[in-house]
Amino acid sequence: MAHWFLGTPLPEALSTEGPAVVAYLRADASTREKADRAFAFIYAVGEHSLTYHFQEPLEQLGVSVVLRRTVGVALGVALKGLRGPMRRVLQGMSEEQMLGVADELEFRLYPNPHSP
């Protein structure tokens, strides 16, 4: 049986930044700089994904503004809760692990199958 994917179309800026981050993680730069760039991209994608998969459908379904804001606050708290630990994990990685992050990002970035 084929497995389904739940994808998130990225806006142009993130779509362009993804492959650039992968290349940067494989280039000559300090691991600290690589960690910062990876964090910024991963966090931005997480933020966008939560909006795309939770906030936008609620709006399209006509859910009240109060309930949408409540969900938005909860999602924001969850995302902010990940910020510190995620940054510390990335900053503690070795060069070899950064290459693994590049591989994982590259694996998850693929062209939109629905575009002409």
Backbone bond lengths (Angstrom), bond angles and torsions (degrees), N, CA, C in turn:
res aa  C-N    CA-C-N  psi(-1)  N-CA   C-N-CA  omega(-1)  CA-C   N-CA-C  phi
1 M - - - 1.445 - - 1.534 109.15 -
2 A 1.305 115.60 134.96 1.466 120.96 178.29 1.522 110.00 -73.59
3 H 1.309 116.13 142.74 1.459 121.06 175.98 1.521 108.89 -95.02
4 W 1.314 115.44 142.04 1.455 121.64 179.20 1.518 109.62 -91.71
5 F 1.312 115.96 154.13 1.454 122.74 175.23 1.518 108.21 -115.95
6 L 1.299 115.99 144.68 1.455 121.62 172.71 1.522 105.99 -108.32
7 G 1.309 115.76 97.43 1.460 120.96 -173.85 1.514 112.74 -92.81
8 T 1.299 114.43 162.05 1.457 122.03 177.51 1.520 108.70 -122.87
9 P 1.331 117.85 112.29 1.462 118.44 175.37 1.532 108.95 -67.45
10 L 1.307 115.53 130.70 1.462 119.97 -177.97 1.520 110.70 -93.21
11 P 1.338 117.10 145.12 1.463 119.26 173.41 1.529 109.05 -65.91
12 E 1.299 116.09 163.11 1.470 121.83 -174.20 1.528 112.88 -51.43
13 A 1.316 117.23 -45.19 1.470 120.02 -177.02 1.528 111.66 -61.75
14 L 1.330 117.47 -45.65 1.465 120.20 178.93 1.518 111.46 -71.11
15 S 1.311 116.30 -35.33 1.461 120.72 178.25 1.527 110.67 -61.28
16 T 1.300 116.44 -38.67 1.462 121.67 178.03 1.527 111.04 -75.58
17 E 1.316 116.33 -38.65 1.464 121.12 -176.80 1.529 112.47 -68.89
18 G 1.320 118.43 -33.10 1.465 121.10 -177.52 1.519 113.90 -53.30
19 P 1.332 118.25 -60.97 1.468 119.13 178.51 1.535 112.71 -61.83
20 A 1.340 117.12 -30.86 1.467 120.15 178.03 1.528 110.48 -66.33
21 V 1.325 117.20 -39.05 1.464 120.89 177.75 1.527 109.95 -65.92
22 V 1.326 117.01 -43.71 1.469 120.62 178.16 1.531 109.58 -56.62
23 A 1.314 117.21 -47.16 1.468 121.14 179.52 1.530 110.82 -63.53
24 Y 1.324 117.19 -40.85 1.466 121.48 -179.60 1.524 111.10 -63.32
25 L 1.333 116.69 -40.86 1.463 120.30 -179.81 1.525 111.86 -66.03
26 R 1.305 116.63 -22.38 1.469 121.08 179.00 1.534 112.21 -95.23
27 A 1.313 117.12 -5.25 1.470 122.09 -176.46 1.530 110.57 -92.05
28 D 1.323 114.89 178.68 1.465 121.09 177.08 1.523 109.27 -84.39
29 A 1.305 115.30 105.90 1.461 122.95 174.62 1.524 105.67 -156.26
30 S 1.305 116.71 164.44 1.465 118.93 179.16 1.527 109.20 -69.20
31 T 1.320 115.57 151.52 1.466 118.55 179.49 1.525 110.28 -63.84
32 R 1.315 117.86 -29.23 1.470 121.26 177.61 1.530 110.30 -64.31
33 E 1.335 116.27 -45.81 1.468 120.09 178.32 1.523 110.67 -63.93
34 K 1.314 116.20 -39.54 1.466 120.34 178.44 1.526 110.43 -64.40
35 A 1.334 116.08 -42.63 1.462 120.35 179.19 1.524 110.71 -61.44
36 D 1.325 116.47 -42.91 1.465 120.58 -179.82 1.527 111.47 -63.48
37 R 1.311 116.26 -43.27 1.477 120.11 -178.91 1.525 110.71 -68.68
38 A 1.335 116.79 -42.35 1.467 120.51 178.25 1.525 110.11 -62.82
39 F 1.333 116.49 -44.26 1.456 120.31 179.59 1.522 111.10 -59.02
40 A 1.318 116.74 -48.47 1.470 120.44 -178.11 1.523 110.94 -57.94
41 F 1.320 116.86 -43.10 1.463 120.24 -179.51 1.527 111.24 -68.63
42 I 1.323 117.18 -49.83 1.466 121.07 -177.41 1.526 110.46 -61.20
43 Y 1.320 116.95 -42.60 1.460 120.62 179.75 1.527 110.94 -64.09
44 A 1.320 116.85 -44.02 1.470 120.78 179.41 1.523 111.25 -63.80
45 V 1.324 117.10 -39.66 1.467 120.28 177.53 1.528 110.02 -65.66
46 G 1.323 117.16 -41.43 1.468 120.43 177.38 1.517 111.97 -60.79
47 E 1.313 115.66 -44.57 1.462 121.54 178.03 1.533 110.72 -59.75
48 H 1.319 115.60 -48.29 1.466 120.39 179.94 1.533 111.19 -63.96
49 S 1.323 116.91 -41.84 1.467 121.04 -178.81 1.524 111.75 -62.46
50 L 1.319 116.64 -42.37 1.462 119.48 179.04 1.523 111.12 -63.76
51 T 1.313 116.66 -40.28 1.464 120.08 176.35 1.521 110.43 -63.26
52 Y 1.323 116.25 -47.65 1.468 121.27 -176.26 1.530 112.17 -64.18
53 H 1.323 117.46 -43.99 1.464 120.70 -173.77 1.528 114.21 -89.26
54 F 1.335 118.41 -17.52 1.460 119.83 -177.86 1.524 112.76 -119.65
55 Q 1.334 116.55 -57.65 1.457 119.64 -175.00 1.527 113.24 -66.58
56 E 1.319 117.18 -49.41 1.466 120.05 -177.30 1.532 112.75 -62.61
57 P 1.337 119.97 -43.32 1.472 118.32 177.68 1.530 112.78 -62.49
58 L 1.333 117.16 -37.20 1.462 119.29 178.70 1.521 110.96 -62.42
59 E 1.318 115.98 -41.00 1.465 119.84 177.85 1.527 110.41 -64.95
60 Q 1.327 116.74 -45.14 1.465 120.87 -179.91 1.527 111.90 -63.36
61 L 1.328 117.02 -30.27 1.463 121.06 179.35 1.524 112.75 -83.93
62 G 1.320 116.82 -2.47 1.457 120.55 176.92 1.518 114.05 78.71
63 V 1.322 117.50 22.51 1.461 120.99 177.84 1.530 108.35 -66.57
64 S 1.320 115.93 143.96 1.465 120.34 -175.05 1.530 111.90 -58.75
65 V 1.316 114.05 154.11 1.463 121.23 -179.96 1.526 110.38 -60.10
66 V 1.317 117.28 -39.82 1.465 121.16 -178.73 1.528 110.31 -61.73
67 L 1.321 117.10 -46.87 1.464 120.03 179.54 1.527 111.34 -66.71
68 R 1.313 117.43 -38.07 1.473 120.18 178.10 1.524 110.76 -64.29
69 R 1.311 116.37 -40.35 1.469 119.61 178.26 1.524 110.80 -66.68
70 T 1.321 116.82 -38.34 1.464 120.75 177.59 1.522 110.52 -60.68
71 V 1.320 116.04 -46.53 1.468 120.39 177.33 1.524 109.59 -63.28
72 G 1.316 117.34 -41.98 1.461 121.16 179.36 1.520 112.49 -59.76
73 V 1.326 116.64 -42.06 1.467 120.58 178.07 1.526 110.01 -64.48
74 A 1.328 117.06 -44.83 1.468 120.69 179.52 1.527 111.47 -61.31
75 L 1.321 116.23 -43.02 1.466 119.73 178.75 1.527 110.97 -65.68
76 G 1.321 116.69 -39.75 1.459 120.56 178.32 1.521 112.32 -63.46
77 V 1.335 116.18 -41.35 1.466 120.56 178.17 1.531 110.05 -63.63
78 A 1.328 116.33 -43.93 1.468 120.18 179.46 1.527 111.06 -61.61
79 L 1.313 116.48 -45.19 1.465 120.65 -178.58 1.528 110.79 -65.74
80 K 1.324 116.54 -42.55 1.463 119.61 178.66 1.524 111.16 -65.94
81 G 1.333 117.12 -31.34 1.459 120.78 176.75 1.518 112.68 -65.03
82 L 1.309 116.60 -27.44 1.468 121.21 178.34 1.525 112.63 -82.31
83 R 1.310 116.27 -19.81 1.470 121.29 -172.39 1.533 112.78 -55.65
84 G 1.308 117.95 -55.83 1.471 121.44 -177.66 1.522 113.14 -62.60
85 P 1.331 117.74 -54.41 1.471 118.62 179.57 1.528 113.26 -59.28
86 M 1.315 116.69 -40.16 1.462 119.39 -179.29 1.530 110.30 -65.11
87 R 1.308 116.75 -41.44 1.466 120.64 178.91 1.535 110.25 -63.87
88 R 1.343 116.85 -43.84 1.468 120.20 -179.93 1.525 111.67 -64.00
89 V 1.323 116.83 -41.29 1.467 120.19 178.66 1.523 109.98 -61.07
90 L 1.319 117.17 -49.24 1.467 120.41 -178.87 1.531 111.44 -63.56
91 Q 1.318 117.45 -40.65 1.465 120.20 -178.87 1.526 112.28 -69.79
92 G 1.321 117.30 -20.90 1.459 120.79 179.03 1.519 113.92 -90.45
93 M 1.316 117.16 2.21 1.467 120.43 -176.44 1.522 112.10 -81.81
94 S 1.320 113.74 150.03 1.462 121.23 175.18 1.528 109.22 -82.27
95 E 1.311 115.30 172.32 1.470 120.56 176.53 1.529 110.34 -59.37
96 E 1.317 116.30 -41.58 1.471 120.27 179.34 1.532 111.20 -62.55
97 Q 1.312 116.50 -40.66 1.463 120.15 178.22 1.523 111.32 -67.22
98 M 1.327 117.15 -34.99 1.470 120.11 176.54 1.524 110.67 -62.52
99 L 1.321 116.60 -36.54 1.467 119.73 175.40 1.527 109.97 -64.22
100 G 1.319 116.70 -35.33 1.462 120.66 175.28 1.522 112.00 -65.09
101 V 1.333 116.74 -38.19 1.470 120.66 176.02 1.524 109.15 -62.42
102 A 1.332 116.49 -42.90 1.471 120.22 177.79 1.525 110.35 -59.35
103 D 1.323 116.64 -43.98 1.468 120.62 179.22 1.527 111.27 -61.90
104 E 1.328 116.46 -43.66 1.470 120.48 -179.38 1.522 111.59 -65.00
105 L 1.319 116.75 -43.08 1.468 119.59 177.77 1.519 110.42 -63.39
106 E 1.315 116.52 -44.76 1.463 120.39 -179.73 1.528 111.08 -61.07
107 F 1.324 116.84 -38.77 1.463 121.70 178.69 1.529 111.18 -62.81
108 R 1.330 116.44 -35.76 1.461 120.82 -175.38 1.523 113.80 -87.92
109 L 1.308 117.85 -14.03 1.468 121.66 178.65 1.518 109.04 -94.57
110 Y 1.310 116.46 121.09 1.463 119.85 178.01 1.519 108.57 -146.96
111 P 1.336 117.07 155.66 1.468 120.33 -178.09 1.530 111.81 -62.12
112 N 1.298 115.37 151.83 1.462 121.75 177.38 1.524 109.39 -63.37
113 P 1.335 117.93 116.79 1.466 119.55 -178.95 1.527 113.01 -71.31
114 H 1.331 117.20 -11.07 1.465 120.86 -177.03 1.524 113.42 -99.10
115 S 1.333 116.74 -4.90 1.467 117.88 -178.94 1.524 110.31 -83.91
116 P 1.323 115.81 149.26 1.477 119.14 -177.52 1.516 113.09 -70.03
